[in-house]
Amino acid sequence: MVTRCNWSTGHDDLLDYHDHEWGRPTTDPNRLFEKICLEGFQSGLSWLTILRKREAFRAAFADFDVERVAGFDDADVERLLGDAGIIRHRGKIEATINNAKRARELIEADGSLVDWIWSWALVDPERVDGPDGPTIPTATGRSTALAKELKSRGWRFFGPTTAYAFMQSEGLTNDHDAGCFAHDACEEERAVVLAGRELRLL
């Protein structure tokens, strides 16, 4: 019997996402930017809702290509507000376009969105003490610092909890349960991505 993280059971979509994506290190800039945006759209909703709309989001937002989304204008906002395949929330749509512009600025200033994001990776998972022992937090000092840094650069809809969910999903930390079949595989993949990288100190 395959052992998995408890949250992944109950829905085939979540099971597939857990087994093949969650916690797997991501170095594709479009996918990293996509997840930042989708985590923002998820605020107040279930991840399953977003996951089932992901292909519609990709079609609506030019596969989350930073340059293309940064060029969206008011007409695109209205187009997106009329797209029943996505979450039609004006604030989140406008934040996604804004964040693409801010991502473009970050790339111009720092050279690589991928390298900049991965400088925030954790070598060891952060835990908080609970009544039954250490548990996975919903936010950490590192996710708080990441959210604060992006906010200072003008990014929106990306707070500490959203930042940590992003870090978990993209492999910047490995929060698969120790007994989960995916834990060791993710750790091996992380070791390859982290090799030679300089991680920032807080």
Order of alpha helices (4+ residues) and beta strands (2+ residues): alpha-alpha-alpha-alpha-alpha-alpha-alpha-alpha-beta-beta-alpha-alpha-alpha
